[in-house]
Amino acid sequence: MKRKKSILLVLVGLLVILLMLCGIYHRSIALSLDNLTVEHYADPAVDPWDGGKAYLNIPYADLSESEYLNLYLPDGVENPPLYVLIHGGGFIAGTAETRQTQLMYRYFRDHGYAVATVNYRLAQEAPFPAAIEDCKAAIRFLRANAEEYGYNAERIALFGESAGGYLATMCAFTNDGVFHDLPFIGQTDENDPSARVDVLVDYYPFVSLTGLDADLKEIGCAKLFFKLANSWANGKLDGYEDFASCWLRKNISEMTAEERQIADPFWYLEKNGAELQDLAVWLIHGDADITVPIPSSNRLYASMEKILDPQRLVYRVVPHMGHASDPLYADTVLREIEAWMAAQRDR
């Protein structure tokens, strides 16, 4: 009998502790459940496409085998508009054919767009600003070769998600005076077009180099849950404190303001704002994101509203949606983006 009572007391004690932990971490648990229970679409298998032509593994620069892109051209569309996609992966993972880029391009290539997916050098191969230089070289290569492949590159739409959102944002906010040193294949003094883009589709972009702890606190997420959500990166950061620090090859917390400035999208937005008045931006973020917390996108949108043309900005906050969740790529969402992009071309 005494043994049974002891066991019962232990169980009651464990239950009390569990209830206390649930009380303390109730918001973190709710956010985690939003991430874990989100609808998951069928895998977008990489299979032959019968809707047009696919040009795979096109090298756009010759510094690395990582510098290639895949290009999809739809049948029956003369001179289709060009949509360039930059994948995420925390600067340390991913390829031109990640799940998210496939969910995006499979819709747009089937709706009359020429779509290019860009592969770039990851942090393990080359530090900042290599990936930005790669993406801008890819854009210039695509613009220089528009006639050869048969798409319209006068106005380019650029998509990025997560770390790819950072890269896309940096491409959109910077001019040809920076991150322009990498020559693309076929570049000459007479053939070096601009890397300027006209439309930025920004999916839960990683744009804030600092302030993670404050952002997690704002959404009610304990740092422990952030670490658990991103545990896939354990052992891949080469001893640096976070993804961006690994790519920058120095912990951001140890950088001076001047060192952070050259990698800060907000600084380029303020510096080049007068040149960006024709830039249209679609920004989308789930409010249950515990990898890139939504306050960073809130700040980005608030900054863009002050500097860019507010009539050309859209910000969609998706309730109960986590990082890179499949429903962010639902046809209903992409159809809205498609209509908005068409309206930007008509302006």
VOPAGU-2260 file (C-alpha; in pm, 1 decimal, decimal comma):
REM VOPAGU-2260
SITE   aa  ch    i         X         Y         Z
SITE  MET   A    0       0,0       0,0       0,0
SITE  LYS   A    1     280,7     241,7      90,4
SITE  ARG   A    2     444,0     167,7    -242,9
SITE  LYS   A    3     123,3     250,0    -429,1
SITE  LYS   A    4      88,6     576,0    -239,0
SITE  SER   A    5     447,5     669,7    -321,6
SITE  ILE   A    6     390,0     599,9    -690,2
SITE  LEU   A    7      68,9     803,5    -680,1
SITE  LEU   A    8     248,6    1096,1    -514,5
SITE  VAL   A    9     519,4    1085,4    -781,4
SITE  LEU   A   10     260,3    1083,3   -1057,8
SITE  VAL   A   11      70,9    1371,4    -898,6
SITE  GLY   A   12     397,8    1561,8    -861,5
SITE  LEU   A   13     485,8    1503,0   -1224,9
SITE  LEU   A   14     138,0    1613,5   -1329,3
SITE  VAL   A   15     171,0    1932,6   -1124,5
SITE  ILE   A   16     508,6    2003,6   -1282,3
SITE  LEU   A   17     365,0    1935,8   -1628,0
SITE  LEU   A   18      74,2    2171,0   -1564,2
SITE  MET   A   19     312,9    2437,6   -1437,8
SITE  LEU   A   20     528,6    2402,9   -1747,5
SITE  CYS   A   21     219,9    2423,6   -1968,1
SITE  GLY   A   22     120,3    2740,1   -1786,7
SITE  ILE   A   23     462,9    2894,3   -1824,0
SITE  TYR   A   24     507,7    2792,7   -2187,0
SITE  HIS   A   25     146,8    2795,1   -2303,9
SITE  ARG   A   26     211,3    3046,0   -2584,7
SITE  SER   A   27     523,8    2861,6   -2701,5
SITE  ILE   A   28     332,7    2534,7   -2704,7
SITE  ALA   A   29      46,6    2691,4   -2900,8
SITE  LEU   A   30     288,4    2830,2   -3158,9
SITE  SER   A   31     461,4    2493,2   -3189,6
SITE  LEU   A   32     129,2    2318,3   -3240,0
SITE  ASP   A   33      40,1    2566,2   -3514,5
SITE  ASN   A   34     363,5    2467,0   -3688,3
SITE  LEU   A   35     322,5    2094,0   -3634,4
SITE  THR   A   36     -42,4    2063,3   -3733,2
SITE  VAL   A   37     -40,7    2278,0   -4047,9
SITE  GLU   A   38    -168,3    2113,6   -4366,1
SITE  HIS   A   39     107,1    1941,9   -4564,1
SITE  TYR   A   40      64,0    1911,8   -4938,8
SITE  ALA   A   41     175,1    1614,8   -5143,3
SITE  ASP   A   42     542,0    1626,3   -5232,2
SITE  PRO   A   43     598,0    1826,1   -5551,4
SITE  ALA   A   44     797,5    1548,7   -5717,0
SITE  VAL   A   45    1063,5    1646,8   -5966,5
SITE  ASP   A   46     921,2    1478,3   -6274,7
SITE  PRO   A   47     917,4    1548,9   -6650,9
SITE  TRP   A   48     715,4    1859,3   -6736,9
SITE  ASP   A   49     491,2    1841,7   -7041,7
SITE  GLY   A   50     376,0    2203,7   -7025,7
SITE  GLY   A   51     679,6    2353,1   -7193,8
SITE  LYS   A   52    1057,9    2343,5   -7209,3
SITE  ALA   A   53    1290,6    2291,5   -6914,3
SITE  TYR   A   54    1654,7    2395,7   -6931,5
SITE  LEU   A   55    1833,4    2248,2   -6631,4
SITE  ASN   A   56    2169,4    2324,0   -6473,0
SITE  ILE   A   57    2250,8    2629,9   -6683,9
SITE  PRO   A   58    2574,6    2780,4   -6548,9
SITE  TYR   A   59    2549,8    3157,2   -6507,0
SITE  ALA   A   60    2901,6    3206,5   -6365,7
SITE  ASP   A   61    3214,1    2993,3   -6364,3
SITE  LEU   A   62    3359,7    3051,3   -6020,1
SITE  SER   A   63    3181,8    2748,8   -5871,1
SITE  GLU   A   64    2974,1    2448,8   -5975,1
SITE  SER   A   65    2707,9    2585,5   -5738,3
SITE  GLU   A   66    2643,4    2877,6   -5975,3
SITE  TYR   A   67    2368,5    2743,6   -6197,6
SITE  LEU   A   68    1999,6    2798,7   -6259,8
SITE  ASN   A   69    1703,3    2603,8   -6394,1
SITE  LEU   A   70    1474,5    2769,7   -6645,8
SITE  TYR   A   71    1115,5    2673,9   -6731,4
SITE  LEU   A   72     939,6    2816,0   -7038,7
SITE  PRO   A   73     566,2    2752,3   -7092,7
SITE  ASP   A   74     430,3    2638,4   -7429,2
SITE  GLY   A   75     198,0    2866,0   -7623,1
SITE  VAL   A   76     311,2    3192,2   -7461,5
SITE  GLU   A   77     508,6    3435,3   -7671,9
SITE  ASN   A   78     769,4    3636,5   -7482,9
SITE  PRO   A   79     643,4    3541,9   -7132,9
SITE  PRO   A   80     728,7    3759,2   -6830,8
SITE  LEU   A   81    1024,8    3641,4   -6621,3
SITE  TYR   A   82     995,1    3534,0   -6257,1
SITE  VAL   A   83    1322,1    3455,7   -6074,4
SITE  LEU   A   84    1317,1    3242,9   -5756,9
SITE  ILE   A   85    1576,0    3233,7   -5476,5
SITE  HIS   A   86    1553,5    2943,6   -5231,4
SITE  GLY   A   87    1593,7    2954,0   -4854,4
SITE  GLY   A   88    1777,8    2724,9   -4615,2
SITE  GLY   A   89    1947,4    2946,9   -4358,5
SITE  PHE   A   90    2241,1    3019,3   -4592,9
SITE  ILE   A   91    2366,2    2664,9   -4516,9
SITE  ALA   A   92    2120,8    2437,3   -4699,3
SITE  GLY   A   93    1892,8    2410,8   -5001,3
SITE  THR   A   94    1920,1    2404,0   -5379,0
SITE  ALA   A   95    1740,3    2557,3   -5675,6
SITE  GLU   A   96    1478,3    2280,9   -5642,0
SITE  THR   A   97    1371,6    2309,4   -5278,0
SITE  ARG   A   98    1016,5    2222,7   -5184,0
SITE  GLN   A   99     916,9    2589,1   -5154,5
SITE  THR   A  100    1061,1    2692,9   -5491,2
SITE  GLN   A  101     880,1    2401,7   -5652,7
SITE  LEU   A  102     550,4    2493,1   -5487,7
SITE  MET   A  103     597,1    2845,3   -5624,4
SITE  TYR   A  104     725,6    2774,3   -5975,6
SITE  ARG   A  105     487,5    2490,4   -6056,9
SITE  TYR   A  106     199,5    2736,1   -6032,8
SITE  PHE   A  107     360,0    3021,5   -6225,4
SITE  ARG   A  108     515,6    2819,9   -6506,6
SITE  ASP   A  109     168,4    2668,8   -6562,9
SITE  HIS   A  110      18,5    3019,1   -6574,7
SITE  GLY   A  111     226,3    3171,0   -6850,3
SITE  TYR   A  112     549,6    3274,4   -6677,8
SITE  ALA   A  113     907,7    3195,0   -6762,7
SITE  VAL   A  114    1047,7    3086,2   -6427,0
SITE  ALA   A  115    1413,2    3060,5   -6329,1
SITE  THR   A  116    1529,5    2903,2   -6003,7
SITE  VAL   A  117    1873,9    3014,0   -5884,6
SITE  ASN   A  118    2131,6    2796,7   -5712,2
SITE  TYR   A  119    2402,5    2985,4   -5524,1
SITE  ARG   A  120    2708,3    2929,5   -5306,3
SITE  LEU   A  121    2617,9    2838,3   -4947,9
SITE  ALA   A  122    2802,7    2953,1   -4636,5
SITE  GLN   A  123    3013,3    2635,6   -4621,8
SITE  GLU   A  124    3161,1    2722,8   -4960,6
SITE  ALA   A  125    3184,8    3101,1   -4956,8
SITE  PRO   A  126    3097,9    3371,8   -4702,0
SITE  PHE   A  127    2911,7    3700,0   -4739,3
SITE  PRO   A  128    2857,6    3853,3   -4989,3
SITE  ALA   A  129    2906,3    3555,9   -5224,4
SITE  ALA   A  130    2540,3    3446,8   -5235,8
SITE  ILE   A  131    2422,4    3802,1   -5310,5
SITE  GLU   A  132    2680,9    3836,6   -5586,0
SITE  ASP   A  133    2566,0    3502,5   -5728,5
SITE  CYS   A  134    2200,3    3605,5   -5732,9
SITE  LYS   A  135    2274,8    3939,9   -5897,2
SITE  ALA   A  136    2499,4    3769,9   -6154,7
SITE  ALA   A  137    2216,1    3524,2   -6229,4
SITE  ILE   A  138    1971,1    3811,8   -6282,9
SITE  ARG   A  139    2215,2    3985,1   -6519,4
SITE  PHE   A  140    2275,3    3658,2   -6705,3
SITE  LEU   A  141    1900,6    3608,8   -6747,5
SITE  ARG   A  142    1853,6    3962,7   -6872,0
SITE  ALA   A  143    2144,3    3927,5   -7117,2
SITE  ASN   A  144    2008,7    3599,7   -7257,4
SITE  ALA   A  145    1639,9    3687,2   -7284,1
SITE  GLU   A  146    1637,7    3686,6   -7662,6
SITE  GLU   A  147    1816,5    3351,3   -7685,5
SITE  TYR   A  148    1566,2    3172,5   -7460,5
SITE  GLY   A  149    1258,4    3372,8   -7555,5
SITE  TYR   A  150    1120,9    3553,5   -7251,6
SITE  ASN   A  151    1067,5    3916,0   -7155,1
SITE  ALA   A  152    1332,0    4043,7   -6912,4
SITE  GLU   A  153    1260,2    4414,3   -6938,0
SITE  ARG   A  154    1069,8    4388,7   -6611,4
SITE  ILE   A  155    1176,3    4113,6   -6370,9
SITE  ALA   A  156     988,0    3977,2   -6072,2
SITE  LEU   A  157    1202,3    3828,2   -5794,5
SITE  PHE   A  158    1091,2    3582,6   -5524,3
SITE  GLY   A  159    1276,7    3481,8   -5210,6
SITE  GLU   A  160    1181,0    3285,7   -4901,8
SITE  SER   A  161    1346,3    3292,2   -4557,7
SITE  ALA   A  162    1724,0    3333,0   -4612,7
SITE  GLY   A  163    1638,6    3353,8   -4983,3
SITE  GLY   A  164    1405,2    3636,7   -4886,4
SITE  TYR   A  165    1704,0    3818,6   -4741,0
SITE  LEU   A  166    1900,9    3763,0   -5062,7
SITE  ALA   A  167    1608,9    3875,7   -5279,4
SITE  THR   A  168    1554,0    4182,0   -5061,7
SITE  MET   A  169    1920,7    4276,0   -5084,2
SITE  CYS   A  170    1909,5    4235,7   -5462,8
SITE  ALA   A  171    1600,7    4456,6   -5481,6
SITE  PHE   A  172    1726,1    4726,5   -5243,2
SITE  THR   A  173    2079,5    4763,5   -5383,2
SITE  ASN   A  174    2190,9    4924,0   -5706,3
SITE  ASP   A  175    2447,8    4806,3   -5958,3
SITE  GLY   A  176    2726,3    4978,4   -5768,3
SITE  VAL   A  177    2746,9    4703,2   -5505,3
SITE  PHE   A  178    2766,3    4321,9   -5510,9
SITE  HIS   A  179    2830,8    4351,1   -5884,3
SITE  ASP   A  180    3187,7    4220,0   -5904,4
SITE  LEU   A  181    3110,7    3862,6   -6011,7
SITE  PRO   A  182    3107,9    3837,6   -6393,7
SITE  PHE   A  183    2838,9    3622,7   -6548,8
SITE  ILE   A  184    2912,7    3387,6   -6835,0
SITE  GLY   A  185    2913,4    3587,0   -7158,2
SITE  GLN   A  186    2964,1    3923,0   -6988,0
SITE  THR   A  187    3156,7    4185,5   -7180,1
SITE  ASP   A  188    3205,2    4558,3   -7141,0
SITE  GLU   A  189    2926,2    4606,9   -7393,7
SITE  ASN   A  190    2704,2    4333,4   -7249,4
SITE  ASP   A  191    2662,7    4387,4   -6876,1
SITE  PRO   A  192    2296,4    4468,3   -6808,3
SITE  SER   A  193    2149,4    4583,1   -6480,5
SITE  ALA   A  194    2051,3    4347,6   -6197,9
SITE  ARG   A  195    1759,5    4577,2   -6116,1
SITE  VAL   A  196    1425,9    4410,3   -6044,6
SITE  ASP   A  197    1079,0    4562,1   -6061,4
SITE  VAL   A  198     880,0    4332,1   -5833,3
SITE  LEU   A  199     982,5    4165,7   -5506,3
SITE  VAL   A  200     774,0    3879,2   -5366,1
SITE  ASP   A  201     908,7    3836,4   -5013,5
SITE  TYR   A  202     809,1    3526,5   -4815,6
SITE  TYR   A  203     884,3    3539,1   -4439,2
SITE  PRO   A  204    1222,7    3698,4   -4515,6
SITE  PHE   A  205    1508,8    3693,3   -4270,3
SITE  VAL   A  206    1588,5    4065,0   -4275,9
SITE  SER   A  207    1679,3    4158,0   -3916,6
SITE  LEU   A  208    2037,8    4073,4   -3823,6
SITE  THR   A  209    1973,3    4158,4   -3459,3
SITE  GLY   A  210    1680,0    4157,3   -3219,3
SITE  LEU   A  211    1585,2    3788,0   -3228,6
SITE  ASP   A  212    1540,4    3759,2   -2851,2
SITE  ALA   A  213    1312,9    4064,2   -2843,8
SITE  ASP   A  214    1112,9    3932,3   -3141,4
SITE  LEU   A  215    1064,2    3592,0   -2976,7
SITE  LYS   A  216     952,9    3764,8   -2658,9
SITE  GLU   A  217     706,7    3977,6   -2854,8
SITE  ILE   A  218     533,7    3672,8   -3003,4
SITE  GLY   A  219     552,9    3484,9   -2672,5
SITE  CYS   A  220     797,3    3214,9   -2779,9
SITE  ALA   A  221    1062,8    3089,7   -2537,9
SITE  LYS   A  222    1416,4    3062,1   -2679,1
SITE  LEU   A  223    1411,8    2689,2   -2599,4
SITE  PHE   A  224    1132,0    2633,1   -2852,0
SITE  PHE   A  225    1317,6    2836,5   -3114,6
SITE  LYS   A  226    1621,5    2613,5   -3063,1
SITE  LEU   A  227    1409,9    2298,9   -3089,3
SITE  ALA   A  228    1243,3    2422,0   -3409,7
SITE  ASN   A  229    1583,0    2484,9   -3567,4
SITE  SER   A  230    1768,4    2185,2   -3424,5
SITE  TRP   A  231    1816,4    2052,5   -3779,6
SITE  ALA   A  232    2105,5    2299,8   -3808,3
SITE  ASN   A  233    2291,5    2166,6   -3504,0
SITE  GLY   A  234    2648,4    2090,0   -3600,1
SITE  LYS   A  235    2623,1    2277,8   -3930,5
SITE  LEU   A  236    2703,0    2628,3   -3810,5
SITE  ASP   A  237    3080,7    2578,8   -3764,8
SITE  GLY   A  238    3059,9    2707,8   -3408,9
SITE  TYR   A  239    2887,0    3036,8   -3495,7
SITE  GLU   A  240    2589,1    3150,8   -3292,1
SITE  ASP   A  241    2329,2    3156,8   -3572,3
SITE  PHE   A  242    2271,5    3112,8   -3944,5
SITE  ALA   A  243    2364,6    3464,7   -4051,6
SITE  SER   A  244    2676,7    3467,9   -3833,4
SITE  CYS   A  245    2792,4    3146,7   -4001,6
SITE  TRP   A  246    2751,9    3309,0   -4343,0
SITE  LEU   A  247    2911,5    3636,4   -4232,3
SITE  ARG   A  248    3196,8    3441,6   -4068,2
SITE  LYS   A  249    3166,4    3645,0   -3750,8
SITE  ASN   A  250    2909,1    3640,3   -3473,6
SITE  ILE   A  251    2670,9    3926,7   -3529,5
SITE  SER   A  252    2670,7    4001,3   -3156,1
SITE  GLU   A  253    3044,6    4076,4   -3184,7
SITE  MET   A  254    3017,3    4304,1   -3489,8
SITE  THR   A  255    3037,2    4678,8   -3484,9
SITE  ALA   A  256    2748,2    4883,7   -3621,6
SITE  GLU   A  257    2959,1    4962,1   -3929,2
SITE  GLU   A  258    3025,1    4591,7   -3992,8
SITE  ARG   A  259    2655,4    4506,1   -3964,6
SITE  GLN   A  260    2558,1    4797,8   -4185,8
SITE  ILE   A  261    2700,5    4653,4   -4508,2
SITE  ALA   A  262    2481,4    4344,5   -4464,4
SITE  ASP   A  263    2167,6    4524,6   -4344,2
SITE  PRO   A  264    1869,4    4548,1   -4585,2
SITE  PHE   A  265    1719,9    4835,3   -4384,1
SITE  TRP   A  266    2032,7    5044,5   -4438,9
SITE  TYR   A  267    2016,8    4995,3   -4816,8
SITE  LEU   A  268    1644,9    5071,8   -4819,5
SITE  GLU   A  269    1706,4    5406,2   -4652,0
SITE  LYS   A  270    2018,0    5479,9   -4857,2
SITE  ASN   A  271    1865,4    5396,8   -5198,6
SITE  GLY   A  272    1501,2    5476,4   -5133,3
SITE  ALA   A  273    1484,6    5759,4   -5387,2
SITE  GLU   A  274    1591,9    5513,9   -5660,2
SITE  LEU   A  275    1335,2    5250,9   -5556,7
SITE  GLN   A  276    1010,0    5436,7   -5609,3
SITE  ASP   A  277     909,0    5203,2   -5892,7
SITE  LEU   A  278     973,7    4889,6   -5686,9
SITE  ALA   A  279     660,5    4690,2   -5602,5
SITE  VAL   A  280     674,8    4458,1   -5300,0
SITE  TRP   A  281     446,1    4176,4   -5187,7
SITE  LEU   A  282     534,8    4067,7   -4832,8
SITE  ILE   A  283     379,7    3767,1   -4658,8
SITE  HIS   A  284     448,1    3614,2   -4316,6
SITE  GLY   A  285     278,8    3369,6   -4082,0
SITE  ASP   A  286     220,2    3496,5   -3729,7
SITE  ALA   A  287     316,5    3157,4   -3579,0
SITE  ASP   A  288     663,9    3160,2   -3736,5
SITE  ILE   A  289     920,8    3065,1   -3470,6
SITE  THR   A  290    1217,0    3047,3   -3710,1
SITE  VAL   A  291    1190,2    3401,3   -3845,4
SITE  PRO   A  292     948,8    3573,7   -3604,1
SITE  ILE   A  293     701,6    3807,9   -3769,0
SITE  PRO   A  294     809,8    4131,9   -3592,5
SITE  SER   A  295    1099,6    4155,5   -3839,8
SITE  SER   A  296     854,7    4170,9   -4131,9
SITE  ASN   A  297     641,1    4417,8   -3938,7
SITE  ARG   A  298     946,1    4644,3   -3916,8
SITE  LEU   A  299    1030,3    4591,3   -4282,2
SITE  TYR   A  300     681,9    4686,5   -4396,6
SITE  ALA   A  301     673,5    4991,9   -4168,3
SITE  SER   A  302    1007,9    5105,9   -4311,9
SITE  MET   A  303     897,3    5048,0   -4670,9
SITE  GLU   A  304     575,6    5243,2   -4612,4
SITE  LYS   A  305     780,9    5548,0   -4515,4
SITE  ILE   A  306    1026,0    5527,0   -4805,9
SITE  LEU   A  307     862,1    5348,7   -5101,7
SITE  ASP   A  308     535,6    5411,8   -5282,9
SITE  PRO   A  309     268,4    5277,2   -5042,0
SITE  GLN   A  310      37,7    5209,8   -5337,3
SITE  ARG   A  311     280,6    4945,0   -5457,9
SITE  LEU   A  312     313,5    4760,6   -5127,5
SITE  VAL   A  313     111,4    4463,3   -5003,7
SITE  TYR   A  314     154,7    4294,2   -4665,8
SITE  ARG   A  315     -29,8    3972,0   -4585,4
SITE  VAL   A  316     -18,5    3836,5   -4230,4
SITE  VAL   A  317    -144,4    3476,9   -4217,7
SITE  PRO   A  318    -282,8    3369,4   -3877,2
SITE  HIS   A  319    -158,4    3045,8   -3716,8
SITE  MET   A  320      89,1    2985,8   -3997,5
SITE  GLY   A  321     447,1    2874,9   -3931,3
SITE  HIS   A  322     771,5    2898,9   -4122,6
SITE  ALA   A  323     768,7    2778,8   -4485,4
SITE  SER   A  324     423,3    2622,7   -4436,2
SITE  ASP   A  325     263,1    2471,8   -4746,1
SITE  PRO   A  326     -64,8    2671,8   -4728,0
SITE  LEU   A  327     135,4    2989,0   -4792,8
SITE  TYR   A  328     173,6    2843,0   -5143,3
SITE  ALA   A  329    -191,8    2754,0   -5193,8
SITE  ASP   A  330    -340,2    2834,4   -5533,8
SITE  THR   A  331    -563,7    3096,8   -5373,1
SITE  VAL   A  332    -256,7    3285,0   -5246,4
SITE  LEU   A  333     -56,7    3245,2   -5566,7
SITE  ARG   A  334    -354,6    3348,3   -5777,8
SITE  GLU   A  335    -373,3    3673,2   -5580,9
SITE  ILE   A  336      -0,4    3731,1   -5631,5
SITE  GLU   A  337     -34,9    3655,5   -6003,1
SITE  ALA   A  338    -311,9    3914,5   -6043,9
SITE  TRP   A  339    -112,0    4170,6   -5846,1
SITE  MET   A  340     201,1    4108,8   -6055,1
SITE  ALA   A  341       0,7    4153,1   -6374,2
SITE  ALA   A  342    -130,2    4483,9   -6240,8
SITE  GLN   A  343     227,0    4600,4   -6173,4
SITE  ARG   A  344     324,1    4530,3   -6534,7
SITE  ASP   A  345      30,2    4738,9   -6655,6
SITE  ARG   A  346     126,2    5045,1   -6449,0
